[in-house]
Amino acid sequence: MKTYRVVGLMSGSSLDGLDMALCTFALNASNAIDSWAIEAAETAPFPDDWVSRLKQLPQAGALELAQAHADFGAWMGRQTRLFLQSRHLEADLVASHGHTVFHYPDRHFTFQLGDGAALAVHCGLPVVCDFRTSDIALGGQGAPLAPIADKLLFESYDFCLNLGGIANISCHLGEKYVAFDICGANQALNALASLLGKPYDDQGKIAAAGRELPALSQLLDAEAYFTEPYPKSLGNHWVQTHTVKNCLTFEGEVADKLHTVCLHIARQIAAHLRGLIDREGLEKDNVRMLVTGGGAYNNFLLDCIKMTCNEVITLELVIPDAKTVSYKEALLMALAGLLRIENKPNCMATVTGASRDAIGGAVYLP
């Protein structure tokens, strides 16, 4: 039995902070994962200056972007070191997603902020990062990465839904996995909640008290992306430019707009679920869907998803333990880093549309 202890780092599009999870993986004699666990996890909130910088980077100049790349790598390294030292924990390596600034697979590039060399030096551990670019070089979307975790760690579920800044779904089809981004989610909900001085809508209580704004629903649902076939993926810039901007500029009460966005997210999940079932010829009913990400704590959003999806298929939503809900993406990055070190594919061509599976990730030593 071989054991790895990997810190997975995820800087999500919701800008709520850096998720850090120390994950343990035990590999058997065949080098397959025999067991795994999230040993410890926490989120380091972004200081206000980093929130401002990350928001503005898509419009920044080259010098500012390069400086932020080095600075953010160093900041993540310091946070990782403090995370481990404060708990008297040790790790073998760090696997960092970085913070997505640009994601344009149709133009053959993606960019995740956070210099791996700076991160490695400041945390004192080997670092694996830059997981998406190999897949894009092979003609893929570079996203989603989640299906490799769904395949190796959560294979008992028919569907896995992540409700983060962007909602994405993966489907287990025997040996094949299909996955794609669906729509903006917490990015829009949190932006609206911030108008009321709140970081998020706790349990969806504000949204539940609102009513639908049909004109806003029509505006949000009209985007061409929603009718495009998969494989496909969304970047933060698209979500901010289309979904978030439309929500913020539309006239109406915040509660009504939150209510409407929850319905929009649920409708798009159901519509994409229907399209997936039709395209793949799925015949099973009574399926189980694992739900993770911050949206799993939004009870009103979950009620909307149950209502719309059960019009398509009899569906059981499964909410796992709190660590898995909050840190599944950090767990995913830890797994992706482990696979890179083991020289195994961590990005699936059946998901991304690449010419072959990719072993993604650049390795930096401290």
N, C-alpha and C positions, 0 to 999 in steps of 0.2 A: 504494500500500500504506500502510495506517494501522496504527500499532503502539501498543498499550497495555501498561503495566507496572502490574500491580495486586497489592497484598498482600491475600491472602485470610486471614481469621482465623476459626478454628473452636474453640469451647470445647465439647468433647464431654461426653456424659453419664457417661463413665468417670472424670472428674475427674483425669485424668493431666496436664493442663496445657493451655496455649493453643497450638494449632497455627498456625504462621505460614508462609505460602508466597508468595514473590514469583513471580508468573506473568506470562509475556509472551504476548500474543496479537497476531497479524498479521491484519488484515482486508483483503480484496481490494476491488476497485473496486465490487463489489456489496454491500459491507459484510458479507460472510460470512467466517467464521473460516477463514483459509487455513492457519495453523499455530499451534502453541502449545507452551509448554514451562514446566516448573517450574524456574526459574533458581536459586533457593536456598530452603531450608526448614529450620525447626527448631521444636522444642517448648519453650516456656518453662514449666517446672514451676510448679504453683501452690504458693505458700508455705502452710505448715500452717494459718495463720489463714484463708486464703481457702478452703481445702478445708472447714474447719469452717463458715465462713459460708455457702458455697454449699449445703452439705448441710442447713443449718437454715433457709434462706430460705423454703421452702414453708410453714413454720409461723410466720414472722416477722410482726411488726406492720407497719402501713403506713409509719411513719417509718423503721424499720430497712430496709425494702425500698427506699424512695426513696434513702436514704443509700448503700446498697450499689450501686444502679444508677449513681449518680454516681461512686462510688469505683472500681467495676469498669471503667467506661469510661475513667477516667483511668489506671488500671493497664495496661489493654490499649494505650492510647496510648503510654505510656512504654516498654512492651515492644516495640512496633512500631518506635519511633524507635531504640532500642538495636539491634534486629535489623538495620535498614538501615545505621545508622552503623558498626557493627562490621565490616560487609562492604564499606563504601564503595559502597553501592548507592543508587539513586534509584527512586522510584515515582511514578505519576501519581495514584493514589488507593488507598484502603483499603476493603475490603468485609468487614464483620463480621457473623457470624451472631449473636454474643452467646451467653449461657448460658441455656438454657431453664429457667425456674423453674416456669411454669405452661403447660400445653397442654391446653385443653378446647374443641376445635372444636364439640362438641355444645352448648356453652354460648356459643359465638360469640366466644371470646377465646383469645389465646395471649400469653405474655410472655417475651421474651428479655432478660436482664439485660445492661447495658452501654450507658450513655448515649452516643449518637453525637456530641453536641456536645463532651462532655468528651474523648472519644477523638480527635476532630479537632484540638482545641486542643493536646493533649499530644503528638500525633505530627506536627503541622504539615502535614497533608495533608487533602484532601477525603475524606469518609467516606460510604459507603452502608451502611445497616443496616436492621433491622426489615423483613425480607424476607417474613415469613409473613402479616402482618395483612391485607393487601389481599385475598389469596385467601380468608381466613376471612370477611371482610366480604362477599365474593361467594358465600358459602355453601359454600366448600370446606373441606378438612381443613387447609390450610396446610402440608401435608407429604405425601409426601417432596418435597424440592426437587431431589434428585439426578438425576431423569430428564432435566432440561434439559442437564446435562453428559453424560449417557449418550447423548443424541440428537446433540449437537453435537461431542463429543470422543471418544466411544467407540462409535460406531454399528456397528462391525464385530462386536460381540458380541450374541448372542441374549438373554442375561440378564446383569445386573450385580447382584452380591450384596455388600452392605456389612456387615461384621461388626464393628460398633462397640459402644458401650454398648447400643444396640438394633440388632437385625438387620433390614435392609430389602432389598427386591428390586425391580428394574425389569425389564420385558420389552419387547423391541422387536417391535412388530406392524406392520410396514410403516411408514406415517406415524403410526400411533398408538402411544403408550406407556402401559403400565399399571404402576403401582408402589404399594407399600404397606409399612408396617411389619409385621414378622412376630412378633417376640418379643424379650424381653430377652436380651442376650448377655453382653458383657464386664462390664456392671454386676454381674451375678450372679457370674461367674467371678472377677472381681477381688475382690469382697467376700469370697468364700470363701478365696481365696489370702491375703488380709490376715490371716486367722485364724492363718496359719502365719508371719506376719511378712514376707510377700512381696507386692510390688506386683501381681504377676500370676503365672500358672502358665507358666513358661518352656517354650515349645514343647508345652505340654500334657503334660509328663512326669509330673506328679503325677496328673492325671486318668487317664492311660493305666495307671497302677499300681493304680487303684481298680476297683471293681465297681459295677454298677447297683443302686440301691435302688428296687425296684419301687413301693413305697408313695409315695416322693417323686416318681417319674415320674408316677404317677397324679394326685398332687396338682397338679403343675406343668401337666400337660396338660389339666386339667379347666376351665380358665378359659374363660368364654363368648366372650371376644374372638377366640379361635382359630377359632371356627366362624362368625363374622360375615363377611359379604361385603365385598369392597373396593368403593369407596375407604374406607380406614380408616388410622388412625395412632395411635401410642402416645406418651404423655408419660412423663417420668422418674418422676413421682410414682406412676403406675400400676406401672411396673416395680419400683420400690422397695417399694411397698406389697404387691404380689402376689408376684412372682418372688423378689426378694432376701430379703424377710422370711421367706417360706416356706423358702428354702434355709438361712438362718441359724438358724432356730428348730427345724428338723427334727433329730432325734437321729441321729447317725451320724458316721463318720470323714470328715474333710475330703476325702481322696482319693476316697472313694466318692461324696460329694456333687458334686465336680467332674466325675467320670465321668458321673454321672447327668444333670447339667445339659448337658454336651456332647451326650449322646444326645437330650435334650429339644430343644435347639436344632436339631439335625439332623432330628429327626422333624417338627418344625413347618415347617422349610424344605421338606422333601419333601411334606408334606401340603398346604401352600399352593401349591407348584409343581404338584401334581396338580390342585388346584382351579382354578388359573389355566389349565392346559392344557385341562381339560374345559370351562370357561366360555367360553374364547376359541376353542375348536375348533382348537387347534394340532395339526398333523399331522407337523411336521418332527421328525427324530431326529438324533442326533449333533450336539447343540447345544453352543455354547461359552458358559461363564459366567465373567465376570471377577469375581475375588474381591479385595476391598480391606478396609482397616480392620485394627485390631490383631489380630482373630481370624484373619487370614490367616497369622499366624506361629504359630498353635496347630496343630501337626501332628496331634494326636489329634482335635481338632474337625474338621479337614479330612477326615480318614479317615472319621469318622462321617458327614459330609455326603456324601462320595462313595458310601458304602455305602447310605444311605437314598435318595438322589436317583436312583441308578442302578437302583433298583427301579421308578422312575417313568418315566425317560427316559434314553437313553444320553447322558451328559453329560461334557464335558471342562472341568475346573476350570482356569482360567488365572490364575496369580499374576503380576502385572506387576512392573516394577522397584520397588525399595524406596521411592523417593520417591512413586510413584503409590499404592502400598499404604498408606503412612502419611499422605499428605497429599492424598488425592483429595477429601476434604470441604473442605479449605481451598482447593483448586483450584476446586471447585464454587462457593464463595462469591466467589472472584475473578471467575469467569465471570458469576455473577449480578449482581455490581456493574457489570461491563462492559456487560451487557445493559441494566441500568437507565439507565446514562449514555447508551447508544445508543437509549433509548426503545423497547426491544424486550421482548416477554414473557419472563419468567424463571420463571414458575410455570404448570404445564400443567393445564388444566381436565380433560383426560381422565384425569389421575392423581388429582387432588384432589376431583373432583366439583363444582367451582365452576361458576357460570353461564357464565364465559368465562375465557380465559387472562388472567393478571394481570401487570402490570409493577410488581413489588413493590420496595419500598425507599425509605427516607427519606434525603435528601441533606443533609449538614452540611458547612459550609466552616470552615476553621480561623480 
